[in-house]
C-alpha cells in the first residue's frame, strides 16, 4: 500500500496491469485457502500435522547436533 503512489509515476509505466492482476489473483488465492482450511479444520483433526512436526523436529535435532 505504501508503494502504490509509485505506480502513478514513470516507475509504473508498463506494469500497472500486472500489479492489478497479481493483486486480484493473490486475493482470490488467499480467500480460497482460508475458506478451505477453515472448513477442513472444522471437520478433520490436526493429529497428522502434529506427528509431522514431531518427526521434522527430531530430524532437525539430529542434523543440528552432528
ZAGULUM-895946 format. One record per residue: x, y, z of N, C-alpha, C in turn. Coordinates in nm, 3 decimals, decimal comma. Atoms other than C-alpha are relative to their C-alpha. Last residue first. Layout:
BEGIN
<atom n_x="X" n_y="Y" n_z="Z" ca_x="X" ca_y="Y" ca_z="Z" c_x="X" c_y="Y" c_z="Z"/>
...
//
This chain:
BEGIN
<atom n_x="-0,103" n_y="0,082" n_z="0,065" ca_x="2,612" ca_y="-3,365" ca_z="1,406" c_x="0,137" c_y="0,051" c_z="0,032"/>
<atom n_x="-0,096" n_y="0,051" n_z="-0,097" ca_x="2,381" ca_y="-3,197" ca_z="1,657" c_x="0,105" c_y="-0,093" c_z="-0,060"/>
<atom n_x="-0,069" n_y="-0,113" n_z="-0,065" ca_x="2,196" ca_y="-2,985" ca_z="1,401" c_x="0,111" c_y="-0,050" c_z="0,093"/>
<atom n_x="-0,087" n_y="-0,069" n_z="0,096" ca_x="2,107" ca_y="-3,281" ca_z="1,178" c_x="0,080" c_y="0,112" c_z="0,063"/>
<atom n_x="-0,109" n_y="0,090" n_z="0,038" ca_x="1,976" ca_y="-3,496" ca_z="1,464" c_x="0,097" c_y="0,071" c_z="-0,094"/>
<atom n_x="-0,091" n_y="0,015" n_z="-0,114" ca_x="1,776" ca_y="-3,208" ca_z="1,611" c_x="0,118" c_y="-0,090" c_z="-0,036"/>
<atom n_x="-0,077" n_y="-0,124" n_z="-0,013" ca_x="1,628" ca_y="-3,126" ca_z="1,269" c_x="0,100" c_y="-0,009" c_z="0,116"/>
<atom n_x="-0,100" n_y="-0,003" n_z="0,108" ca_x="1,525" ca_y="-3,488" ca_z="1,216" c_x="0,087" c_y="0,124" c_z="0,011"/>
<atom n_x="-0,100" n_y="0,102" n_z="-0,033" ca_x="1,353" ca_y="-3,494" ca_z="1,556" c_x="0,110" c_y="-0,003" c_z="-0,105"/>
<atom n_x="-0,082" n_y="-0,050" n_z="-0,110" ca_x="1,177" ca_y="-3,166" ca_z="1,484" c_x="0,110" c_y="-0,098" c_z="0,039"/>
<atom n_x="-0,088" n_y="-0,103" n_z="0,056" ca_x="1,056" ca_y="-3,292" ca_z="1,145" c_x="0,092" c_y="0,058" c_z="0,108"/>
<atom n_x="-0,101" n_y="0,065" n_z="0,084" ca_x="0,921" ca_y="-3,608" ca_z="1,308" c_x="0,097" c_y="0,101" c_z="-0,057"/>
<atom n_x="-0,089" n_y="0,077" n_z="-0,087" ca_x="0,743" ca_y="-3,417" ca_z="1,587" c_x="0,112" c_y="-0,066" c_z="-0,081"/>
<atom n_x="-0,085" n_y="-0,095" n_z="-0,074" ca_x="0,602" ca_y="-3,165" ca_z="1,341" c_x="0,098" c_y="-0,072" c_z="0,092"/>
<atom n_x="-0,098" n_y="-0,057" n_z="0,093" ca_x="0,476" ca_y="-3,440" ca_z="1,111" c_x="0,095" c_y="0,095" c_z="0,073"/>
<atom n_x="-0,101" n_y="0,104" n_z="0,021" ca_x="0,310" ca_y="-3,618" ca_z="1,403" c_x="0,109" c_y="0,048" c_z="-0,096"/>
<atom n_x="-0,077" n_y="0,013" n_z="-0,124" ca_x="0,133" ca_y="-3,293" ca_z="1,495" c_x="0,110" c_y="-0,104" c_z="-0,012"/>
<atom n_x="-0,093" n_y="-0,112" n_z="-0,001" ca_x="0,025" ca_y="-3,236" ca_z="1,134" c_x="0,089" c_y="-0,004" c_z="0,125"/>
<atom n_x="-0,109" n_y="0,028" n_z="0,096" ca_x="-0,126" ca_y="-3,584" ca_z="1,126" c_x="0,104" c_y="0,112" c_z="-0,005"/>
<atom n_x="-0,093" n_y="0,103" n_z="-0,047" ca_x="-0,314" ca_y="-3,506" ca_z="1,454" c_x="0,110" c_y="-0,034" c_z="-0,101"/>
<atom n_x="-0,135" n_y="-0,048" n_z="0,027" ca_x="-0,469" ca_y="-3,183" ca_z="1,327" c_x="0,105" c_y="-0,102" c_z="0,044"/>
<atom n_x="-0,089" n_y="-0,015" n_z="-0,114" ca_x="-0,809" ca_y="-3,349" ca_z="1,308" c_x="0,136" c_y="0,055" c_z="-0,045"/>
<atom n_x="-0,110" n_y="0,095" n_z="-0,013" ca_x="-1,075" ca_y="-3,307" ca_z="1,044" c_x="0,089" c_y="0,035" c_z="0,119"/>
<atom n_x="0,043" n_y="0,138" n_z="0,022" ca_x="-1,422" ca_y="-3,149" ca_z="1,006" c_x="0,111" c_y="-0,102" c_z="0,023"/>
<atom n_x="0,125" n_y="0,031" n_z="-0,069" ca_x="-1,384" ca_y="-2,798" ca_z="1,146" c_x="-0,034" c_y="-0,148" c_z="-0,009"/>
<atom n_x="-0,028" n_y="0,009" n_z="-0,143" ca_x="-1,017" ca_y="-2,779" ca_z="1,047" c_x="-0,126" c_y="-0,026" c_z="0,082"/>
<atom n_x="-0,078" n_y="0,121" n_z="-0,029" ca_x="-1,101" ca_y="-2,862" ca_z="0,685" c_x="0,022" c_y="-0,016" c_z="0,150"/>
<atom n_x="0,089" n_y="0,116" n_z="0,012" ca_x="-1,374" ca_y="-2,597" ca_z="0,662" c_x="0,072" c_y="-0,129" c_z="0,038"/>
<atom n_x="0,096" n_y="-0,011" n_z="-0,110" ca_x="-1,142" ca_y="-2,327" ca_z="0,798" c_x="-0,101" c_y="-0,114" c_z="-0,006"/>
<atom n_x="-0,060" n_y="0,041" n_z="-0,126" ca_x="-0,867" ca_y="-2,453" ca_z="0,570" c_x="-0,097" c_y="0,011" c_z="0,117"/>
<atom n_x="-0,025" n_y="0,144" n_z="-0,003" ca_x="-1,079" ca_y="-2,439" ca_z="0,254" c_x="0,053" c_y="-0,044" c_z="0,136"/>
<atom n_x="0,130" n_y="0,069" n_z="0,001" ca_x="-1,213" ca_y="-2,088" ca_z="0,323" c_x="0,017" c_y="-0,151" c_z="0,009"/>
<atom n_x="0,058" n_y="-0,017" n_z="-0,133" ca_x="-0,870" ca_y="-1,958" ca_z="0,420" c_x="-0,134" c_y="-0,072" c_z="0,009"/>
<atom n_x="-0,079" n_y="0,076" n_z="-0,097" ca_x="-0,717" ca_y="-2,102" ca_z="0,105" c_x="-0,059" c_y="0,008" c_z="0,139"/>
<atom n_x="0,032" n_y="0,142" n_z="0,017" ca_x="-0,998" ca_y="-1,973" ca_z="-0,119" c_x="0,077" c_y="-0,087" c_z="0,099"/>
<atom n_x="0,138" n_y="0,023" n_z="-0,042" ca_x="-0,962" ca_y="-1,620" ca_z="0,020" c_x="-0,037" c_y="-0,148" c_z="-0,009"/>
<atom n_x="0,004" n_y="-0,008" n_z="-0,146" ca_x="-0,583" ca_y="-1,623" ca_z="-0,009" c_x="-0,141" c_y="-0,029" c_z="0,053"/>
<atom n_x="-0,069" n_y="0,116" n_z="-0,056" ca_x="-0,597" ca_y="-1,744" ca_z="-0,368" c_x="-0,003" c_y="-0,002" c_z="0,151"/>
<atom n_x="0,084" n_y="0,117" n_z="0,025" ca_x="-0,860" ca_y="-1,486" ca_z="-0,465" c_x="0,064" c_y="-0,126" c_z="0,060"/>
<atom n_x="0,117" n_y="-0,008" n_z="-0,087" ca_x="-0,664" ca_y="-1,203" ca_z="-0,301" c_x="-0,087" c_y="-0,124" c_z="-0,015"/>
<atom n_x="-0,047" n_y="0,026" n_z="-0,136" ca_x="-0,342" ca_y="-1,310" ca_z="-0,471" c_x="-0,115" c_y="0,003" c_z="0,099"/>
<atom n_x="-0,023" n_y="0,144" n_z="-0,011" ca_x="-0,519" ca_y="-1,329" ca_z="-0,806" c_x="0,049" c_y="-0,039" c_z="0,139"/>
<atom n_x="0,131" n_y="0,067" n_z="0,004" ca_x="-0,654" ca_y="-0,975" ca_z="-0,761" c_x="0,017" c_y="-0,151" c_z="0,016"/>
<atom n_x="0,071" n_y="-0,030" n_z="-0,124" ca_x="-0,316" ca_y="-0,838" ca_z="-0,653" c_x="-0,134" c_y="-0,072" c_z="0,006"/>
<atom n_x="-0,064" n_y="0,073" n_z="-0,108" ca_x="-0,130" ca_y="-1,010" ca_z="-0,936" c_x="-0,071" c_y="0,021" c_z="0,133"/>
<atom n_x="0,032" n_y="0,141" n_z="0,018" ca_x="-0,380" ca_y="-0,878" ca_z="-1,191" c_x="0,060" c_y="-0,085" c_z="0,112"/>
<atom n_x="0,142" n_y="0,017" n_z="-0,030" ca_x="-0,351" ca_y="-0,523" ca_z="-1,054" c_x="-0,039" c_y="-0,148" c_z="-0,011"/>
<atom n_x="0,017" n_y="-0,021" n_z="-0,144" ca_x="0,029" ca_y="-0,537" ca_z="-1,045" c_x="-0,146" c_y="-0,023" c_z="0,039"/>
<atom n_x="-0,053" n_y="0,117" n_z="-0,070" ca_x="0,048" ca_y="-0,690" ca_z="-1,392" c_x="-0,019" c_y="0,013" c_z="0,150"/>
<atom n_x="0,089" n_y="0,113" n_z="0,023" ca_x="-0,182" ca_y="-0,424" ca_z="-1,535" c_x="0,046" c_y="-0,124" c_z="0,074"/>
<atom n_x="0,125" n_y="-0,019" n_z="-0,076" ca_x="0,015" ca_y="-0,141" ca_z="-1,376" c_x="-0,094" c_y="-0,119" c_z="-0,014"/>
<atom n_x="0,021" n_y="0,107" n_z="-0,098" ca_x="0,347" ca_y="-0,277" ca_z="-1,501" c_x="-0,131" c_y="0,014" c_z="0,077"/>
<atom n_x="-0,009" n_y="0,135" n_z="0,052" ca_x="0,405" ca_y="-0,090" ca_z="-1,827" c_x="-0,023" c_y="-0,111" c_z="0,100"/>
<atom n_x="0,033" n_y="0,020" n_z="0,141" ca_x="0,479" ca_y="0,250" ca_z="-1,680" c_x="0,020" c_y="-0,145" c_z="-0,041"/>
<atom n_x="0,113" n_y="0,089" n_z="0,018" ca_x="0,477" ca_y="0,237" ca_z="-1,301" c_x="-0,036" c_y="-0,028" c_z="-0,145"/>
<atom n_x="-0,038" n_y="0,135" n_z="-0,040" ca_x="0,823" ca_y="0,378" ca_z="-1,247" c_x="-0,111" c_y="-0,101" c_z="-0,025"/>
<atom n_x="-0,067" n_y="0,072" n_z="0,110" ca_x="0,728" ca_y="0,684" ca_z="-1,452" c_x="0,042" c_y="-0,142" c_z="0,036"/>
<atom n_x="-0,111" n_y="-0,069" n_z="0,064" ca_x="0,480" ca_y="0,800" ca_z="-1,189" c_x="0,062" c_y="-0,084" c_z="-0,111"/>
<atom n_x="0,053" n_y="-0,112" n_z="0,079" ca_x="0,134" ca_y="0,675" ca_z="-1,091" c_x="0,110" c_y="0,075" c_z="-0,074"/>
<atom n_x="0,055" n_y="0,049" n_z="0,127" ca_x="0,270" ca_y="0,335" ca_z="-0,986" c_x="-0,055" c_y="0,113" c_z="-0,086"/>
<atom n_x="-0,107" n_y="0,013" n_z="0,098" ca_x="0,490" ca_y="0,498" ca_z="-0,721" c_x="-0,051" c_y="-0,046" c_z="-0,136"/>
<atom n_x="-0,021" n_y="-0,126" n_z="0,073" ca_x="0,175" ca_y="0,608" ca_z="-0,536" c_x="0,112" c_y="-0,007" c_z="-0,104"/>
<atom n_x="0,102" n_y="-0,023" n_z="0,101" ca_x="0,102" ca_y="0,240" ca_z="-0,458" c_x="0,016" c_y="0,134" c_z="-0,073"/>
<atom n_x="-0,064" n_y="-0,019" n_z="0,130" ca_x="0,434" ca_y="0,188" ca_z="-0,278" c_x="-0,101" c_y="0,027" c_z="-0,111"/>
<atom n_x="-0,086" n_y="-0,119" n_z="-0,005" ca_x="0,288" ca_y="0,236" ca_z="0,071" c_x="0,063" c_y="0,031" c_z="-0,134"/>
<atom n_x="0,082" n_y="-0,118" n_z="0,000" ca_x="0,000" ca_y="0,000" ca_z="0,000" c_x="0,087" c_y="0,126" c_z="0,000"/>
//
